[in-house]
Amino acid sequence: MNCQEVVAAELNNTSLAQLIPKSKILVVGAGGIGCEILKNLCLSGFQDVEIIDLDTIDVSNLNRQFLFRKEHVGKPKAVVARESVMTFTSNMKIKAYHDSIFNQEYGINFFKRFKLVLNALDNRSARNHVNRMCLAADVPLVESGTAGYSGQVELIKKGLTQCYECQPKPQQRSFPGCTIRNTPSEPVHCIVWAKHLFNQLFGEDDPDQDVSPDTEDPELKKDGEFSTTHTGDVQRKSTRQWAEEINYEPEKLFNKFFKDDINYLLSMENLWKTRKAPTPLSWEESHLCVSNISEEDISTSIDMRILSLQKCAEIFSDTVTTLKKQLVNRKFLVWDKDDKPAMDFVAACANIRAHIFSIPQKSRFAVKSIAGNIIPAIATANALIAGLVVLYAFRVLKNELNKCPTIYLRQKSVYSKVLLAADNSLQSPNPNCYVCSSKPVVDVFVNVFKMTLNEFENEILKNTLNMVAPDAILDGKGVVVISSEEGETQINNNKKLNEVGIIDGSILKVDDFLQNYELTVNINHYEAKEKDDPPFKFVANPSDLKTKQENGVNNGVNVSTDSYTTQQSSDDDDVVTCTTEDYDYEASSSKRRKMNPPEDEDDLIIVEDVIN
Amino acid sequence: MTEKQLSTDEAELYDRQIRLWGIESQERLRAADVLLIGVRGLGSEIAKNIILAGINSLTILDDGEVTQEDLRQNFLLQEKIPLGNKIAEEVLPRAQALNPLVKLTGDTEPVAAKTSDYFKKFTMVVATRIKFDAIIKIDNYCREHNVKFLYGDIFGFFGFAVSDLQEHDYFEDRVQLQSGQKRGHDGEKKTIKVEAKMTFPPLNKVLILPNTKQDINAIKKMSRPNNLFVALLVLLEFRRQHDRDPAAAKMSEDVDTLKSISSQIVELYNFSNIQMDDLYELFFGDISPVCAVLGGVMAQEVIKAVSHKEPPINNIFLFDPVSYSGKELTVGP
């Protein structure tokens, strides 16, 4: 028997066996799911596969990304995955790209070369981008993800199914600046503050990451006590400048952030009328604090222990000294959870601040989870999901697209008999989707007198609406306000929106050439009033907008964003896309369920969220 | 295992899973000695997943030889291995490369040669591609020594797993919001540890085939007869009668045989409304991605069973070859 006959016999399907060897497949991502997909494709007789991944191999990948070994740490994932698969087959042609899928080289024509694209990604923005590329190239896409025990596989095909962006996804958790700077109440607030402190002292300058007391806190305005300053902060030198002047002396830094700044906060009496006031901690005092947990308790590793303040202060001092040395000859450091001094610094500072505000302290292991936005990942769930991805690939090749409804992998519970739940049918596209509908429209709410064009391009068009290289034309006037050509509209960068004629009621025609994506943006002037209001927001669905305007625009915004996110982007594998699991997103998932109940209604359960 | 605490290297290697199931589970995994019977398509998937998870030792028992089919279907084999070599030995180098910390042993003796004492040294036994008599026999041996047992197989697009964890204690973490906080808000969550117990029946009271002197009345009548449970029994009976699995080369003949066996099973169980006509043709072939799905499910059951964390599947898992959904079915006295 030749190879094709063997495959035919194994698959028990002659037509599929003919299709498989000649179908060119793109796998986007060579992580946990990508490695498994590549193996399944190989064992199923696929012969023409390309795989792309930007990432390199880390030790913490090795518990599941089985094509990699310890000696591969630091090498490009796509390249090693290819080499590893080639050792158990020589019949397969695999092309590996160690590159970003956002790169302009991978345009519509690149995507059109494939019969099918299989996503094995770890972050939402790349998923959004591949979604748009596959819609533009009209190539079917099998999208997948896992988080811990859970996961999901879905088919995306233009005009037939929902696209990846048809339903708004839960927003990454974010916090108002004054909660971080003035009134933390949870460990996560202290961890975000500690990361900001790292960036203020050693990282790239970001004015949104100030760590000093915020005198513009709306809570202070109530009796006008601190409301007089125009700039918001009692402006001094930048933290960085000052730190350099004192040569990063740990004792002085410690006293400023944990004693003087706290004393200043205490002077804002309004803040402490309804909450417990913080207790300043000086360098000297920190050395007198006796741990309530025995340091001698060595049955758990140091990573798992909650350390005494004295130990935290010691770590603070040591890491400041180490990081200061790392900064020599470099402009700034980039915080990385896997960089030991950087991680130790954040864990120590977060715990000292937590102590000051009477917030429970956490082990370094737990702080790392939150600070690094680590999503747990296991081999079994990835293997299982990748198996389903390739089973769906078979169906797509046989043109049985309607037999590929979304499948959810759920954590087994005593209340549920369903481990793998398949929808009954495909989800139809959302006619108002701001990506895949025929005339996509969004309403953006923004302060047109405060936001600059540069912020509009970066924070709204790129970070929020996920464009790569947008051009924007002011409708009616035909003026190009943002251009993807370098330098063409640079002159506008620091102008406020109103200064180039973008005001309430303006319409922008935005076009991303790479994604072949055109979007109409309706501008609405909006001013953040309450403490928790985001600096801007957007509504994708015109009918949502109508009902919301009746209730006042401030409620029920689909997606909002601000600068205080704990997670700029997840840097780990396999972020979930599992809408049934995310409770931030209950509205849309329950809607989904009603639209498309799984076959056994009685088996339906609400899974307790353990992911967030 | 003497040293209880995980080393720094282990903590780093297993970081992403420790964040899911905790240090204690990882330490229990590291103390587990597992026997895997059968290392073909499904077996190699299970082996990969539990070796990656970091058990103490894995013994691979398979008396078979490397075939042409294995070379293409088994990613644990190097491409250039001579046909006819013992597969249990040939998979070891690649299996070891998955995780150097796990102690691996290949055993090329036939399962039938193993006596009760052989099973004593294991924490758990996982079997694939064995016949009905062997399932019942191994389950009995495991029960004699308090060893947990999991059996599973795939036939074409269909897959299933059956477990006998006997008296099984486990715990799970339930996440609760502190009182007075709304769901979805930034409330501090509290994790509580809940302990529970499950009792599994022996497999000769779960899998009952015609003409075996087994007591069909021992099984509780099912509220809803399940096509896929019938399919499981039909395929076990086919293998028992013919000493092989349904083969694509003899499809029409084998489908007829399967149909006649299924009417026997339906009669034995006194089932009604069993509609399997669409399924028979899906029982042929050896489909790698189905091995991956079932291998993921079975390995996760091993991890749950030896770490005593999370509720296990009680006691049958059935993977639907049409909808690709997967459900638990509880069968027994």
Interface residues (C-beta under 8 A of the other chain):
Chain A: C3 V6 A9 E10 L11 N12 N13 E36 K39 N40 C42 L43 S44 V59 S60 L62 N63 R64 F66 R69 K70 T87 F88 T89 S90 G148 Y149 R173 F175 E186 P187 V188 S299 T300 S301 D303 M304 P360 F365 S369 I374 P376 A377 I378 A379 T380 A381 N382 A383 L384 I385 A386 G387 L388 V389 V390 L391 F394 I407 Q411 K412 S413 V414 K417 V418 L419 L420 A421 A422 D572 D573 Y583 D584 E586 P598 E599 D603 E608 D609 V610
Chain B: Q5 L6 T8 A11 E12 L13 Y14 D15 R16 Q17 R19 L20 I23 E45 K48 N49 L52 A53 G54 Q68 E69 R72 Q73 F75 L77 Q78 E79 R94 A97 L98 N99 P100 G156 F157 D173 R174 V175 R183 G184 D186 E188 A196 A248 A249 M251 E281 L282 F284 G285 D286 I287 S288 P289 V290 C291 A292 V293 G295 G296 V297 A299 Q300 I303 K304 E310 P311 P312 I313 F317 F319 S323 Y324 S325 G326 K327 E328 L329
